[in-house]
Amino acid sequence: MTNDVSWALRDLAESIKEIRFVLVASSDGKAITSYGAEDPDDVDRFAAVVAGLQALAQPVAEQFPQRAGKLRLAMIEVDGGHLFVVRAARETYLGVLAREGLDQGLLGHQMRDLARRMGDELLGTTPRLEEHSG
């Protein structure tokens, strides 16, 4: 990725105190950039979770073809916090892990706004091609 968007992730994380960390991940689970992770291993795990959640949500989005069938927001709520995922660009997703007590509507709005501002120009990725041996 040629464009550094970590400043935008920092701004989002610092705007809502309940945010633990934020990352941009490709649809195949590769972390592109992140902000706020205490353990570097968490970044890779979180990128895989974001990719998995978007993969699970995509068939639901496709049930609404009149609306282009694309993921807009997926959320998981667990004891202690939340995971939010929004489509940021082609094959790219913005994920936020946050503690309980946050304003979910505000976070969802800010994530969609950030994704829209960054768009395909800054965040667009292309899927990895499978290598064939032989």
Secondary structure, DSSP 8 states (H G I E B T S, - for coil): --S--HHHHHHHHHHSTTEEEEEEEETTS-EEEEE--SSHHHHHHHHHHHHHHHHHHHHHHTT-GGGTT---EEEEEETTEEEEEEEEETTEEEEEEEETT--HHHHHHHHHHHHHHHHHHHH-----------
